[in-house]
Amino acid sequence: MPGYSPELNPDELLNADLKHHVHAARATSADGPAHETRRILHRRQKQPHVICGHFAARHVPYTIQ
């Protein structure tokens, strides 16, 4: 595997998902982005199908074989 291949790393898929949702939320204070990050990660804990989807992505099937 190449030294850095974000498309092959399920962690990076979660990071991209997180960045997308944090960016879409409008911060109302300096703590807004941190609060939104915690909120999204807490929500993802209750959505295992979303996390499993990152491992089933086209480029990362090696993680579940």
MMTF fields as JSON, N, C-alpha, C and O atoms, coordinates in Angstrom:
{
  "mmtfVersion": "1.0.0",
  "mmtfProducer": "UNKNOWN",
  "numBonds": 259,
  "numAtoms": 260,
  "numGroups": 65,
  "numChains": 1,
  "numModels": 1,
  "chainsPerModel": [1],
  "groupsPerChain": [65],
  "chainIdList": ["A"],
  "bondAtomList": [4, 2, 8, 6, 12, 10, 16, 14, 20, 18, 24, 22, 28, 26, 32, 30, 36, 34, 40, 38, 44, 42, 48, 46, 52, 50, 56, 54, 60, 58, 64, 62, 68, 66, 72, 70, 76, 74, 80, 78, 84, 82, 88, 86, 92, 90, 96, 94, 100, 98, 104, 102, 108, 106, 112, 110, 116, 114, 120, 118, 124, 122, 128, 126, 132, 130, 136, 134, 140, 138, 144, 142, 148, 146, 152, 150, 156, 154, 160, 158, 164, 162, 168, 166, 172, 170, 176, 174, 180, 178, 184, 182, 188, 186, 192, 190, 196, 194, 200, 198, 204, 202, 208, 206, 212, 210, 216, 214, 220, 218, 224, 222, 228, 226, 232, 230, 236, 234, 240, 238, 244, 242, 248, 246, 252, 250, 256, 254],
  "bondOrderList": [1, 1, 1, 1, 1, 1, 1, 1, 1, 1, 1, 1, 1, 1, 1, 1, 1, 1, 1, 1, 1, 1, 1, 1, 1, 1, 1, 1, 1, 1, 1, 1, 1, 1, 1, 1, 1, 1, 1, 1, 1, 1, 1, 1, 1, 1, 1, 1, 1, 1, 1, 1, 1, 1, 1, 1, 1, 1, 1, 1, 1, 1, 1, 1],
  "groupList": [{"groupName": "MET", "atomNameList": ["N", "CA", "C", "O"], "elementList": ["N", "C", "C", "O"], "formalChargeList": [0, 0, 0, 0], "bondAtomList": [1, 0, 2, 1, 3, 2], "bondOrderList": [1, 1, 2], "singleLetterCode": "M", "chemCompType": "L-PEPTIDE LINKING"}, {"groupName": "PRO", "atomNameList": ["N", "CA", "C", "O"], "elementList": ["N", "C", "C", "O"], "formalChargeList": [0, 0, 0, 0], "bondAtomList": [1, 0, 2, 1, 3, 2], "bondOrderList": [1, 1, 2], "singleLetterCode": "P", "chemCompType": "L-PEPTIDE LINKING"}, {"groupName": "GLY", "atomNameList": ["N", "CA", "C", "O"], "elementList": ["N", "C", "C", "O"], "formalChargeList": [0, 0, 0, 0], "bondAtomList": [1, 0, 2, 1, 3, 2], "bondOrderList": [1, 1, 2], "singleLetterCode": "G", "chemCompType": "PEPTIDE LINKING"}, {"groupName": "TYR", "atomNameList": ["N", "CA", "C", "O"], "elementList": ["N", "C", "C", "O"], "formalChargeList": [0, 0, 0, 0], "bondAtomList": [1, 0, 2, 1, 3, 2], "bondOrderList": [1, 1, 2], "singleLetterCode": "Y", "chemCompType": "L-PEPTIDE LINKING"}, {"groupName": "SER", "atomNameList": ["N", "CA", "C", "O"], "elementList": ["N", "C", "C", "O"], "formalChargeList": [0, 0, 0, 0], "bondAtomList": [1, 0, 2, 1, 3, 2], "bondOrderList": [1, 1, 2], "singleLetterCode": "S", "chemCompType": "L-PEPTIDE LINKING"}, {"groupName": "GLU", "atomNameList": ["N", "CA", "C", "O"], "elementList": ["N", "C", "C", "O"], "formalChargeList": [0, 0, 0, 0], "bondAtomList": [1, 0, 2, 1, 3, 2], "bondOrderList": [1, 1, 2], "singleLetterCode": "E", "chemCompType": "L-PEPTIDE LINKING"}, {"groupName": "LEU", "atomNameList": ["N", "CA", "C", "O"], "elementList": ["N", "C", "C", "O"], "formalChargeList": [0, 0, 0, 0], "bondAtomList": [1, 0, 2, 1, 3, 2], "bondOrderList": [1, 1, 2], "singleLetterCode": "L", "chemCompType": "L-PEPTIDE LINKING"}, {"groupName": "ASN", "atomNameList": ["N", "CA", "C", "O"], "elementList": ["N", "C", "C", "O"], "formalChargeList": [0, 0, 0, 0], "bondAtomList": [1, 0, 2, 1, 3, 2], "bondOrderList": [1, 1, 2], "singleLetterCode": "N", "chemCompType": "L-PEPTIDE LINKING"}, {"groupName": "ASP", "atomNameList": ["N", "CA", "C", "O"], "elementList": ["N", "C", "C", "O"], "formalChargeList": [0, 0, 0, 0], "bondAtomList": [1, 0, 2, 1, 3, 2], "bondOrderList": [1, 1, 2], "singleLetterCode": "D", "chemCompType": "L-PEPTIDE LINKING"}, {"groupName": "ALA", "atomNameList": ["N", "CA", "C", "O"], "elementList": ["N", "C", "C", "O"], "formalChargeList": [0, 0, 0, 0], "bondAtomList": [1, 0, 2, 1, 3, 2], "bondOrderList": [1, 1, 2], "singleLetterCode": "A", "chemCompType": "L-PEPTIDE LINKING"}, {"groupName": "LYS", "atomNameList": ["N", "CA", "C", "O"], "elementList": ["N", "C", "C", "O"], "formalChargeList": [0, 0, 0, 0], "bondAtomList": [1, 0, 2, 1, 3, 2], "bondOrderList": [1, 1, 2], "singleLetterCode": "K", "chemCompType": "L-PEPTIDE LINKING"}, {"groupName": "HIS", "atomNameList": ["N", "CA", "C", "O"], "elementList": ["N", "C", "C", "O"], "formalChargeList": [0, 0, 0, 0], "bondAtomList": [1, 0, 2, 1, 3, 2], "bondOrderList": [1, 1, 2], "singleLetterCode": "H", "chemCompType": "L-PEPTIDE LINKING"}, {"groupName": "VAL", "atomNameList": ["N", "CA", "C", "O"], "elementList": ["N", "C", "C", "O"], "formalChargeList": [0, 0, 0, 0], "bondAtomList": [1, 0, 2, 1, 3, 2], "bondOrderList": [1, 1, 2], "singleLetterCode": "V", "chemCompType": "L-PEPTIDE LINKING"}, {"groupName": "ARG", "atomNameList": ["N", "CA", "C", "O"], "elementList": ["N", "C", "C", "O"], "formalChargeList": [0, 0, 0, 0], "bondAtomList": [1, 0, 2, 1, 3, 2], "bondOrderList": [1, 1, 2], "singleLetterCode": "R", "chemCompType": "L-PEPTIDE LINKING"}, {"groupName": "THR", "atomNameList": ["N", "CA", "C", "O"], "elementList": ["N", "C", "C", "O"], "formalChargeList": [0, 0, 0, 0], "bondAtomList": [1, 0, 2, 1, 3, 2], "bondOrderList": [1, 1, 2], "singleLetterCode": "T", "chemCompType": "L-PEPTIDE LINKING"}, {"groupName": "ILE", "atomNameList": ["N", "CA", "C", "O"], "elementList": ["N", "C", "C", "O"], "formalChargeList": [0, 0, 0, 0], "bondAtomList": [1, 0, 2, 1, 3, 2], "bondOrderList": [1, 1, 2], "singleLetterCode": "I", "chemCompType": "L-PEPTIDE LINKING"}, {"groupName": "GLN", "atomNameList": ["N", "CA", "C", "O"], "elementList": ["N", "C", "C", "O"], "formalChargeList": [0, 0, 0, 0], "bondAtomList": [1, 0, 2, 1, 3, 2], "bondOrderList": [1, 1, 2], "singleLetterCode": "Q", "chemCompType": "L-PEPTIDE LINKING"}, {"groupName": "CYS", "atomNameList": ["N", "CA", "C", "O"], "elementList": ["N", "C", "C", "O"], "formalChargeList": [0, 0, 0, 0], "bondAtomList": [1, 0, 2, 1, 3, 2], "bondOrderList": [1, 1, 2], "singleLetterCode": "C", "chemCompType": "L-PEPTIDE LINKING"}, {"groupName": "PHE", "atomNameList": ["N", "CA", "C", "O"], "elementList": ["N", "C", "C", "O"], "formalChargeList": [0, 0, 0, 0], "bondAtomList": [1, 0, 2, 1, 3, 2], "bondOrderList": [1, 1, 2], "singleLetterCode": "F", "chemCompType": "L-PEPTIDE LINKING"}],
  "groupTypeList": [0, 1, 2, 3, 4, 1, 5, 6, 7, 1, 8, 5, 6, 6, 7, 9, 8, 6, 10, 11, 11, 12, 11, 9, 9, 13, 9, 14, 4, 9, 8, 2, 1, 9, 11, 5, 14, 13, 13, 15, 6, 11, 13, 13, 16, 10, 16, 1, 11, 12, 15, 17, 2, 11, 18, 9, 9, 13, 11, 12, 1, 3, 14, 15, 16],
  "groupIdList": [1, 2, 3, 4, 5, 6, 7, 8, 9, 10, 11, 12, 13, 14, 15, 16, 17, 18, 19, 20, 21, 22, 23, 24, 25, 26, 27, 28, 29, 30, 31, 32, 33, 34, 35, 36, 37, 38, 39, 40, 41, 42, 43, 44, 45, 46, 47, 48, 49, 50, 51, 52, 53, 54, 55, 56, 57, 58, 59, 60, 61, 62, 63, 64, 65],
  "secStructList": [7, 7, 1, 7, 7, 4, 4, 4, 7, 2, 2, 2, 2, 2, 2, 2, 2, 2, 2, 2, 2, 2, 2, 2, 1, 7, 7, 7, 1, 6, 6, 2, 2, 2, 2, 2, 2, 2, 2, 2, 2, 2, 2, 2, 2, 6, 7, 2, 2, 2, 2, 2, 2, 2, 2, 6, 1, 6, 6, 7, 4, 4, 4, 4, 7],
  "xCoordList": [0.851, 0.0, 0.902, 1.928, 0.53, 1.312, 1.399, 0.578, 2.411, 2.622, 1.41, 1.088, 0.738, -0.455, -1.509, -1.346, -2.573, -3.68, -4.985, -5.57, -5.449, -6.667, -7.879, -8.761, -7.936, -9.095, -9.118, -10.144, -7.998, -7.941, -8.107, -8.041, -8.319, -8.352, -9.753, -10.178, -10.474, -11.82, -11.857, -12.859, -10.773, -10.72, -10.873, -11.549, -10.243, -10.322, -11.726, -12.155, -12.447, -13.834, -14.703, -15.584, -14.458, -15.181, -14.808, -15.676, -13.523, -13.092, -13.773, -14.198, -13.878, -14.532, -16.011, -16.553, -16.657, -18.061, -18.215, -19.127, -17.334, -17.361, -17.142, -17.883, -16.129, -15.842, -17.033, -17.362, -17.675, -18.838, -19.939, -20.506, -20.235, -21.319, -20.953, -21.804, -19.71, -19.292, -19.305, -19.72, -18.851, -18.834, -20.253, -20.494, -21.187, -22.567, -23.287, -24.251, -22.819, -23.455, -22.929, -21.744, -23.783, -23.388, -22.966, -23.753, -21.726, -21.217, -21.8, -21.82, -22.27, -22.841, -21.939, -22.227, -20.84, -19.892, -18.52, -18.373, -17.523, -16.174, -16.115, -15.303, -16.975, -17.013, -17.909, -18.024, -18.534, -19.48, -18.93, -19.543, -17.788, -17.266, -16.938, -17.202, -16.369, -16.058, -17.344, -17.421, -18.343, -19.63, -20.272, -20.793, -20.237, -20.827, -20.09, -20.718, -18.773, -17.987, -18.405, -18.627, -18.513, -18.951, -20.361, -20.642, -21.238, -22.628, -22.691, -23.413, -21.93, -21.943, -21.352, -21.909, -20.224, -19.615, -20.525, -20.593, -21.215, -22.163, -23.304, -23.745, -23.774, -24.84, -24.35, -25.087, -23.107, -22.557, -22.433, -22.535, -22.215, -22.159, -23.469, -23.483, -24.552, -25.875, -26.286, -27.414, -25.369, -25.641, -24.56, -23.783, -24.499, -23.436, -23.483, -22.457, -24.658, -24.748, -23.927, -23.398, -23.819, -23.016, -21.535, -20.798, -21.104, -19.705, -19.363, -18.307, -20.237, -20.002, -19.92, -19.186, -20.666, -20.612, -19.24, -18.831, -18.523, -17.162, -16.244, -15.327, -16.483, -15.657, -16.081, -15.325, -17.261, -17.74, -17.531, -17.981, -16.856, -16.606, -15.816, -15.105, -15.949, -15.36, -13.86, -13.364, -13.136, -11.676, -11.146, -9.939, -11.988, -11.493, -12.058, -12.235, -12.343, -12.892, -11.893, -12.289, -10.601, -9.595, -9.819, -9.344, -10.533, -10.722, -11.733, -11.75, -12.573, -13.597, -13.418, -14.284, -12.328, -12.099, -11.454, -11.191],
  "yCoordList": [-1.169, 0.0, 1.239, 1.257, 2.258, 3.496, 4.132, 3.86, 4.983, 5.633, 6.392, 6.309, 7.121, 7.867, 7.735, 8.269, 7.039, 6.854, 7.029, 6.047, 8.252, 8.483, 7.724, 7.365, 7.475, 6.764, 5.299, 4.634, 4.784, 3.401, 3.284, 2.184, 4.394, 4.419, 4.8, 5.94, 3.868, 4.175, 5.348, 6.059, 5.555, 6.707, 8.011, 8.934, 8.079, 9.296, 9.506, 10.645, 8.415, 8.544, 9.124, 9.944, 8.702, 9.28, 10.751, 11.585, 11.076, 12.477, 13.339, 14.458, 12.827, 13.581, 13.794, 14.876, 12.761, 12.863, 13.921, 14.746, 13.892, 14.854, 16.278, 17.191, 16.467, 17.801, 18.345, 19.528, 17.466, 17.883, 18.424, 19.484, 17.7, 18.116, 19.32, 20.171, 19.407, 20.567, 21.812, 22.884, 21.667, 22.81, 23.289, 24.489, 22.348, 22.702, 23.395, 24.129, 23.161, 23.778, 25.2, 25.46, 26.083, 27.478, 27.684, 27.477, 28.089, 28.325, 29.623, 30.644, 29.573, 30.764, 31.298, 32.337, 30.585, 31.028, 30.452, 29.672, 30.841, 30.318, 28.817, 28.105, 28.342, 26.915, 26.13, 24.911, 26.801, 26.159, 24.962, 23.895, 25.09, 23.934, 22.741, 21.598, 22.994, 21.893, 21.233, 20.008, 22.04, 21.5, 20.678, 19.591, 21.187, 20.481, 19.171, 18.162, 19.178, 17.957, 16.895, 15.741, 17.273, 16.323, 15.816, 14.628, 16.707, 16.323, 15.305, 14.311, 15.566, 14.664, 13.306, 12.271, 13.302, 12.028, 11.246, 10.02, 11.933, 11.257, 10.652, 9.536, 11.381, 10.869, 9.649, 8.677, 9.703, 8.574, 7.321, 6.206, 7.489, 6.328, 5.562, 4.349, 6.246, 5.619, 5.207, 4.765, 5.351, 4.996, 4.052, 4.432, 2.835, 1.923, 1.607, 1.274, 1.706, 1.44, 2.449, 2.11, 3.673, 4.687, 4.334, 4.393, 3.971, 3.597, 2.35, 2.293, 1.362, 0.149, 0.48, -0.166, 1.474, 1.899, 2.409, 2.244, 3.024, 3.479, 2.287, 2.374, 1.182, -0.008, -0.803, -1.647, -0.544, -1.238, -0.409, -0.794, 0.715, 1.57, 0.803, -0.154, 1.226, 0.528, 0.295, -0.761, 1.254, 1.151, 0.469, 0.248, 0.132, -0.436, -1.822, -2.127, -2.662, -3.975, -4.849, -5.803, -4.526, -5.316, -5.278, -6.164, -4.27, -4.14, -5.129, -5.372, -5.703, -6.626, -8.035, -8.887, -8.289, -9.633, -10.536, -11.702],
  "zCoordList": [0.0, 0.0, 0.0, 0.68, -0.748, -0.777, 0.612, 1.488, 0.792, 2.079, 2.584, 3.769, 1.728, 2.143, 1.065, -0.032, 1.358, 0.427, 1.174, 1.631, 1.306, 2.084, 1.565, 2.345, 0.26, -0.285, 0.142, 0.0, 0.664, 1.128, 2.64, 3.188, 3.304, 4.759, 5.254, 5.067, 5.881, 6.37, 7.351, 7.427, 8.101, 9.019, 8.257, 8.712, 7.1, 6.292, 5.744, 5.556, 5.487, 5.027, 6.138, 5.877, 7.37, 8.508, 8.671, 8.929, 8.524, 8.625, 7.568, 7.858, 6.345, 5.275, 5.595, 5.365, 6.123, 6.529, 7.619, 7.567, 8.589, 9.691, 9.18, 9.544, 8.341, 7.797, 7.014, 7.103, 6.248, 5.46, 6.372, 6.105, 7.439, 8.327, 9.188, 9.444, 9.636, 10.428, 9.554, 9.994, 8.319, 7.402, 7.095, 6.965, 6.982, 6.648, 7.804, 7.588, 9.028, 10.201, 10.372, 10.166, 10.735, 10.936, 12.386, 13.309, 12.572, 13.93, 14.473, 13.785, 15.706, 16.34, 17.442, 18.037, 17.717, 18.741, 18.413, 17.472, 19.191, 18.981, 19.256, 18.665, 20.153, 20.473, 19.52, 19.647, 18.586, 17.679, 16.932, 16.973, 16.245, 15.509, 16.413, 16.042, 17.589, 18.51, 19.002, 19.096, 19.313, 19.766, 18.657, 18.908, 17.442, 16.306, 16.044, 15.723, 16.176, 15.992, 17.001, 16.632, 18.262, 19.295, 19.009, 19.171, 18.588, 18.304, 17.168, 17.248, 16.116, 14.959, 15.324, 14.96, 16.041, 16.425, 17.369, 17.284, 18.258, 19.146, 18.327, 18.602, 17.336, 16.467, 15.685, 15.52, 15.206, 14.448, 15.317, 14.805, 16.616, 17.507, 17.48, 17.691, 17.226, 17.206, 15.797, 15.579, 14.84, 13.449, 12.929, 12.053, 13.453, 13.028, 11.535, 10.942, 10.924, 9.491, 8.686, 7.628, 9.173, 8.483, 8.604, 7.62, 9.805, 10.02, 9.209, 8.58, 9.217, 8.424, 6.94, 6.192, 6.524, 5.128, 4.726, 3.577, 5.656, 5.352, 5.096, 4.279, 5.784, 5.593, 4.36, 3.878, 3.855, 2.666, 1.403, 0.324, 1.532, 0.366, -0.69, -0.382, -1.899, -3.042, -2.899, -3.29, -2.35, -2.292, -1.037, -0.936, -0.093, 1.169, 1.504, 2.683, 0.519, 0.868, 1.631, 2.3, 1.531, 2.248, 3.759, 4.47, 4.261, 5.707, 6.265, 7.471, 5.418, 5.92, 5.378, 5.576, 4.709, 4.16, 5.169, 4.875]
}
